[in-house]
């Protein structure tokens, strides 16, 4: 889901190259780190402070729950998994610093996080140089795991990628809603939003639809009515808003106040129950978004119930994807994952693994999970399943 830029990649490459030599001294040489003693030490590099702290903290909570469950069940071959946390501070450079510390000082054998794309891309060079496998829970940009056509050998994810989301929503608009016209309202400060908008437009128009207008806003904006008034003049059947729930709630609320009754579509950034509090129940009628799971499905109930018991609140999508990443890491360690290189190979070969949001198989060619997507409808504040798209591959 989440944030990235060419500038961040350049910073990451430069910093990773500068730091790699220093880190290599303390991290296990050719075969990667190996667990010592009675603990298996893994790193959690999340945005615990800063603008993205709500995403990183929730993903961290999901990871911790998965690790707690396996430890309470006796651990792995009698060893408990120990999580060492570092704060990426919602900053690409700080994510590199945090990853460097975890690898060199804490002797981790694998790492989960950060939550957002730019920070995962930033740390990927130093992790790769030191042969430490990383699972990114929520970074949906394709460049996280594949760059210039080449898969990054040590970087994986537990979420689907942006192009899948856009194509699903374009096809849903065309086939399920029989829409012919759409407008786009994008967060121009977010590569996540811009990428999703670009692909939606391509797929929607390739299917016979027409995008009539595009407008933009910035994250943390409060007043969206001027742009919404412009979009209203297009009289389109669909408004596509691939953004995050804080802005989405305000956009939907203000659109309805202006008398805009068009269908509003979104992506997994919508997936937080707080959107109802922000927009209001009635305003969210006639809205749909795609995401990773439907809370009403029987297969996700064990995770949801365990999370509510542990944290006394409903999990959001970041928590669910953090839990999935934890389950993937546990599975890789359980299958004779006695060092970093074996863990890497085991993550790459995951097949039909039950996780919090369903079942995951890893695509070894892209390091993206093969998993289903759901489209949810909100009506009077209650979400229901509108479509379920089976995984490909």
C-alpha positions as CSV (number, residue, x, y, z in Angstrom):
1,X,0.0,0.0,0.0
2,X,2.3,2.3,0.4
3,X,4.5,5.2,-0.6
4,X,7.6,5.2,-2.7
5,X,9.7,7.4,-5.1
6,X,12.7,7.3,-7.4
7,X,14.4,9.8,-5.1
8,X,14.0,7.4,-2.1
9,X,15.4,4.6,-4.2
10,X,18.5,6.6,-5.0
11,X,19.0,7.6,-1.4
12,X,18.5,4.0,-0.3
13,X,21.1,2.7,-2.8
14,X,23.7,5.2,-1.8
15,X,23.2,4.7,2.0
16,X,23.0,1.0,1.7
17,X,26.3,0.9,-0.2
18,X,28.0,3.1,2.3
19,X,26.8,1.1,5.3
20,X,27.0,-2.4,3.9
21,X,30.7,-2.8,4.6
22,X,30.4,-1.9,8.2
23,X,27.5,-4.1,8.7
24,X,29.1,-7.2,7.1
25,X,31.6,-7.4,9.8
26,X,29.0,-8.4,12.4
27,X,26.5,-10.4,10.4
28,X,27.5,-13.9,9.6
29,X,29.5,-13.7,6.4
30,X,28.6,-15.8,3.3
31,X,25.8,-17.9,4.7
32,X,24.0,-15.2,6.7
33,X,23.3,-15.0,10.4
34,X,22.7,-18.1,12.4
35,X,20.6,-18.4,15.6
36,X,22.6,-18.9,18.8
37,X,21.6,-20.2,22.2
38,X,18.0,-20.9,23.1
39,X,16.4,-18.0,21.2
40,X,15.8,-17.3,17.5
41,X,16.3,-13.6,17.0
42,X,14.3,-11.7,14.3
43,X,14.0,-8.0,13.6
44,X,11.0,-5.8,13.5
45,X,11.7,-2.6,11.6
46,X,8.5,-0.5,11.7
47,X,7.4,3.1,11.7
48,X,6.7,3.5,15.4
49,X,6.9,7.3,15.3
50,X,6.3,9.9,12.7
51,X,3.6,10.4,10.0
52,X,3.2,6.7,9.3
53,X,3.3,5.4,12.9
54,X,-0.3,4.3,12.8
55,X,0.5,1.9,9.9
56,X,3.8,0.6,11.3
57,X,2.4,0.2,14.9
58,X,-0.6,-1.8,13.6
59,X,1.6,-4.0,11.4
60,X,3.9,-4.5,14.4
61,X,1.0,-5.6,16.6
62,X,0.0,-8.2,14.0
63,X,3.6,-9.6,13.8
64,X,3.9,-9.7,17.6
65,X,0.6,-11.7,17.9
66,X,1.8,-14.3,15.4
67,X,5.1,-14.7,17.3
68,X,3.3,-14.8,20.7
69,X,1.1,-17.7,19.5
70,X,4.0,-19.9,18.3
71,X,6.0,-19.1,21.5
72,X,3.1,-20.0,23.8
73,X,2.7,-23.3,21.8
74,X,6.3,-24.2,22.8
75,X,8.3,-22.4,20.2
76,X,10.2,-24.1,17.4
77,X,12.2,-27.1,18.3
78,X,12.2,-25.9,21.9
79,X,13.5,-22.4,21.0
80,X,11.4,-19.3,21.4
81,X,11.4,-16.5,18.8
82,X,12.6,-13.2,20.2
83,X,11.6,-10.0,18.4
84,X,14.0,-7.1,18.5
85,X,12.3,-3.8,17.5
86,X,13.8,-0.8,15.8
87,X,12.0,2.4,14.9
88,X,12.1,3.4,11.2
89,X,10.7,6.8,12.3
90,X,8.6,7.1,9.1
91,X,11.7,8.1,7.2
92,X,13.7,6.3,4.5
93,X,17.1,7.2,5.9
94,X,16.1,6.1,9.4
95,X,14.8,2.8,8.1
96,X,18.3,2.1,6.8
97,X,19.8,3.1,10.2
98,X,17.3,0.8,12.0
99,X,18.0,-2.1,9.7
100,X,21.7,-1.6,10.0
101,X,21.5,-1.7,13.8
102,X,19.3,-4.9,13.8
103,X,21.7,-6.7,11.5
104,X,25.0,-5.6,13.0
105,X,24.2,-5.2,16.7
106,X,21.4,-7.6,17.3
107,X,22.5,-10.5,15.0
108,X,19.0,-11.1,13.6
109,X,18.4,-13.9,11.1
110,X,15.4,-12.3,9.3
111,X,13.4,-9.0,9.4
112,X,9.8,-7.9,9.0
113,X,8.9,-4.4,7.9
114,X,8.8,-1.5,7.5
115,X,5.1,-0.9,6.5
116,X,5.4,1.6,3.7
117,X,7.1,1.2,0.3
118,X,9.7,3.9,0.4
119,X,11.1,2.6,3.7
120,X,11.2,-1.0,2.5
121,X,13.0,0.0,-0.7
122,X,15.5,2.1,1.4
123,X,16.5,-0.8,3.6
124,X,16.5,-3.5,0.9
125,X,20.1,-2.9,-0.2
126,X,21.7,-3.3,3.2
127,X,19.5,-6.3,3.9
128,X,20.5,-7.9,0.6
129,X,24.2,-7.1,1.0
130,X,24.1,-9.0,4.3
131,X,21.8,-11.8,3.1
132,X,19.0,-11.1,5.6
133,X,15.6,-12.0,4.3
134,X,12.9,-9.3,4.6
135,X,9.1,-9.7,4.6
136,X,7.3,-6.4,3.8
137,X,3.7,-6.7,5.1
138,X,2.0,-3.8,3.3
139,X,4.4,-2.3,0.7
140,X,2.3,-2.8,-2.5
141,X,4.5,-1.0,-5.1
142,X,6.0,-3.6,-7.6
143,X,9.5,-2.1,-7.2
144,X,9.7,-3.5,-3.6
145,X,10.6,-7.0,-4.8
146,X,11.4,-6.6,-8.5
147,X,13.6,-3.9,-10.0
148,X,14.6,-3.5,-13.6
149,X,13.0,-6.9,-14.3
150,X,15.1,-8.7,-11.7
151,X,13.7,-10.2,-8.5
152,X,15.5,-9.0,-5.3
153,X,16.6,-12.3,-3.8
154,X,16.1,-11.4,-0.1
155,X,13.0,-9.2,-0.3
156,X,9.4,-10.6,-0.1
157,X,6.0,-9.3,0.8
158,X,2.7,-10.6,2.3
159,X,0.4,-8.2,0.4
160,X,-0.7,-8.1,-3.2
161,X,0.6,-5.4,-5.5
162,X,-0.9,-2.1,-6.9
163,X,-1.5,-3.3,-10.5
164,X,-3.7,-6.1,-9.2
165,X,-5.9,-3.7,-7.2
166,X,-6.4,-1.3,-10.1
167,X,-7.2,-4.0,-12.5
168,X,-9.7,-5.6,-10.1
169,X,-11.5,-2.3,-9.5
170,X,-11.5,-1.3,-13.2
171,X,-13.1,-4.7,-14.1
172,X,-15.5,-4.4,-11.2
173,X,-16.6,-0.9,-12.5
174,X,-17.0,-2.2,-16.1
175,X,-18.6,-5.6,-15.5
176,X,-20.3,-5.5,-12.2
177,X,-21.5,-1.9,-12.2
178,X,-21.8,-1.6,-16.0
179,X,-20.1,1.8,-15.8
180,X,-18.9,3.6,-18.9
181,X,-17.5,6.9,-17.4
182,X,-15.2,7.7,-14.5
183,X,-13.2,10.5,-12.9
184,X,-10.1,10.2,-10.8
185,X,-9.3,11.9,-7.5
186,X,-5.7,11.2,-6.5
187,X,-3.3,12.0,-3.8
188,X,-0.5,13.7,-5.7
189,X,1.9,13.4,-2.7
190,X,1.6,9.5,-2.8
191,X,3.1,7.2,-5.4
192,X,0.7,4.6,-4.2
193,X,-2.3,6.8,-5.2
194,X,-0.8,8.0,-8.5
195,X,0.3,4.5,-9.6
196,X,-3.2,3.1,-8.8
197,X,-4.9,5.9,-10.7
198,X,-2.6,5.4,-13.8
199,X,-3.3,1.7,-14.0
200,X,-7.0,2.0,-13.3
201,X,-7.3,4.5,-16.2
202,X,-5.4,2.2,-18.5
203,X,-7.5,-0.9,-17.7
204,X,-10.9,1.0,-17.6
205,X,-10.3,2.6,-21.0
206,X,-9.0,-0.6,-22.4
207,X,-12.3,-2.2,-21.4
208,X,-14.3,0.4,-23.2
209,X,-14.8,3.0,-20.4
210,X,-13.8,6.6,-20.5
211,X,-12.0,8.7,-17.8
212,X,-13.4,12.2,-18.2
213,X,-11.4,14.2,-15.7
214,X,-8.6,14.0,-13.1
215,X,-8.1,16.1,-9.9
216,X,-5.5,15.9,-7.2
217,X,-5.2,16.6,-3.4
218,X,-2.4,16.3,-0.9
219,X,-2.2,14.1,2.1
220,X,-3.5,15.8,5.3
221,X,-5.7,18.2,3.3
222,X,-8.9,19.0,5.0
223,X,-11.1,20.8,2.4
224,X,-11.8,18.9,-0.8
225,X,-14.9,20.7,-2.0
226,X,-13.4,22.8,-4.7
227,X,-11.9,19.9,-6.6
228,X,-15.0,17.8,-5.9
229,X,-17.2,20.5,-7.5
230,X,-15.0,20.4,-10.6
231,X,-15.3,16.6,-10.8
232,X,-19.1,16.9,-10.3
233,X,-19.4,18.8,-13.6
234,X,-18.2,15.7,-15.5
235,X,-21.3,13.8,-14.4
236,X,-19.4,10.5,-14.3
237,X,-20.8,7.3,-13.0
238,X,-17.7,6.4,-11.0
239,X,-15.3,8.4,-8.8
240,X,-12.1,6.5,-8.2
241,X,-10.3,7.5,-5.0
242,X,-7.2,5.3,-4.3
243,X,-6.1,6.9,-1.1
244,X,-6.0,6.3,2.7
245,X,-8.9,6.2,5.0
246,X,-8.2,9.6,6.8
247,X,-8.6,11.5,3.6
248,X,-11.1,9.1,2.1
249,X,-13.5,9.6,4.9
250,X,-13.4,13.4,4.5
251,X,-13.7,13.2,0.7
252,X,-16.7,10.9,0.8
253,X,-18.4,13.1,3.5
254,X,-17.9,16.3,1.5
255,X,-18.9,14.7,-1.8
256,X,-22.2,13.7,-0.4
257,X,-22.7,17.2,1.2
258,X,-22.3,18.6,-2.3
259,X,-25.0,16.3,-3.6
260,X,-22.6,14.0,-5.4
261,X,-24.3,10.6,-5.5
262,X,-22.0,8.8,-7.9
263,X,-20.5,5.4,-7.0
264,X,-17.1,6.0,-5.2
265,X,-14.5,3.3,-5.6
266,X,-11.3,2.7,-3.7
267,X,-8.5,0.3,-2.8
268,X,-6.9,-1.2,0.3
269,X,-6.0,2.2,1.8
270,X,-9.7,2.5,2.7
271,X,-9.6,-0.6,4.9
272,X,-10.0,0.8,8.4
273,X,-13.2,1.0,10.4
274,X,-12.4,4.6,11.3
275,X,-13.5,5.6,7.8
276,X,-17.1,5.2,9.0
277,X,-16.5,7.5,12.0
278,X,-15.0,10.1,9.7
279,X,-17.4,9.9,6.7
280,X,-20.6,8.9,8.5
281,X,-22.6,5.8,7.8
282,X,-25.0,7.2,5.2
283,X,-22.3,8.9,3.2
284,X,-20.5,5.6,2.6
285,X,-23.6,4.1,0.9
286,X,-22.8,3.3,-2.7
287,X,-19.1,2.9,-2.1
288,X,-16.9,-0.1,-2.8
289,X,-13.2,-0.9,-2.3
290,X,-10.9,-3.9,-2.7
291,X,-8.8,-5.3,0.1
292,X,-7.1,-8.5,1.4
293,X,-9.9,-10.2,3.3
294,X,-13.5,-10.0,4.4
295,X,-14.0,-10.1,8.2
296,X,-17.2,-12.2,7.7
297,X,-15.3,-15.1,6.2
298,X,-14.9,-18.1,8.4
299,X,-11.2,-18.6,7.5
300,X,-10.2,-15.2,9.0
301,X,-12.2,-15.5,12.3
302,X,-9.4,-17.1,14.3
303,X,-7.1,-14.2,13.5
304,X,-9.7,-11.6,14.2
305,X,-10.8,-13.1,17.5
306,X,-7.2,-13.6,18.6
307,X,-6.4,-10.0,17.8
308,X,-9.4,-8.6,19.6
309,X,-8.5,-10.7,22.7
310,X,-4.9,-9.5,22.6
311,X,-5.5,-5.8,21.9
312,X,-9.1,-5.2,22.8
313,X,-9.9,-3.6,19.4
314,X,-10.7,-4.6,15.8
315,X,-7.7,-5.3,13.6
316,X,-7.2,-3.2,10.5
317,X,-5.5,-4.3,7.3
318,X,-2.0,-3.4,8.5
319,X,-2.4,-5.6,11.5
320,X,-3.7,-8.4,9.4
321,X,-0.8,-8.2,6.9
322,X,1.7,-7.9,9.8
323,X,0.2,-11.1,11.2
324,X,0.5,-12.8,7.7
325,X,4.1,-11.8,7.5
326,X,4.7,-13.3,10.9
327,X,3.0,-16.6,9.9
328,X,5.2,-16.7,6.8
329,X,8.4,-16.2,8.8
330,X,7.4,-18.8,11.3
331,X,6.7,-21.3,8.6
332,X,10.1,-20.7,7.0
333,X,11.9,-21.2,10.4
334,X,9.9,-24.3,11.2
335,X,11.0,-25.9,7.9
336,X,14.7,-26.3,9.1
337,X,15.2,-22.5,8.9
338,X,18.4,-22.7,10.9
339,X,20.1,-19.7,9.2
340,X,19.3,-16.7,7.1
341,X,19.9,-18.5,3.7
342,X,17.6,-21.4,4.6
343,X,14.9,-19.0,5.7
344,X,15.2,-17.1,2.4
345,X,14.8,-20.3,0.4
346,X,11.9,-21.5,2.6
347,X,10.0,-18.2,2.2
348,X,10.5,-18.4,-1.5
349,X,8.9,-21.9,-1.6
350,X,5.9,-21.2,0.6
351,X,2.9,-23.1,-0.8
352,X,-0.8,-23.1,0.4
353,X,0.1,-21.7,3.8
354,X,-2.9,-20.7,6.0
355,X,-2.4,-17.2,7.3
356,X,-4.6,-14.6,8.9
357,X,-6.2,-13.3,5.7
358,X,-6.6,-16.7,4.0
359,X,-4.0,-18.8,2.1
360,X,-0.7,-17.8,0.6
361,X,1.6,-19.3,-2.0
362,X,4.8,-17.4,-2.9
363,X,5.5,-16.7,-6.5
364,X,9.3,-17.5,-6.7
365,X,9.7,-15.4,-9.8
366,X,8.5,-12.1,-8.3
367,X,8.5,-12.7,-4.5
368,X,4.8,-11.6,-4.5
369,X,2.2,-13.8,-2.8
370,X,-0.5,-15.5,-4.8
371,X,-3.6,-14.7,-2.9
372,X,-7.2,-13.7,-3.4
373,X,-8.7,-10.2,-3.4
374,X,-12.1,-9.2,-2.2
375,X,-14.4,-6.3,-3.1
376,X,-16.4,-4.9,-0.2
377,X,-19.5,-2.7,-0.2
378,X,-20.4,-0.4,2.7
379,X,-24.1,0.1,3.4
380,X,-25.3,2.1,6.5
381,X,-21.8,1.7,8.0
382,X,-21.7,-2.1,7.6
383,X,-19.3,-3.8,5.2
384,X,-20.4,-6.8,3.1
385,X,-18.8,-9.0,0.5
386,X,-19.6,-7.9,-3.0
387,X,-17.1,-10.0,-5.0
388,X,-14.3,-12.4,-4.3
389,X,-11.5,-12.8,-6.9
390,X,-9.6,-16.1,-6.7
391,X,-5.8,-15.9,-6.8
392,X,-4.1,-16.4,-10.2
393,X,-1.3,-18.9,-10.6
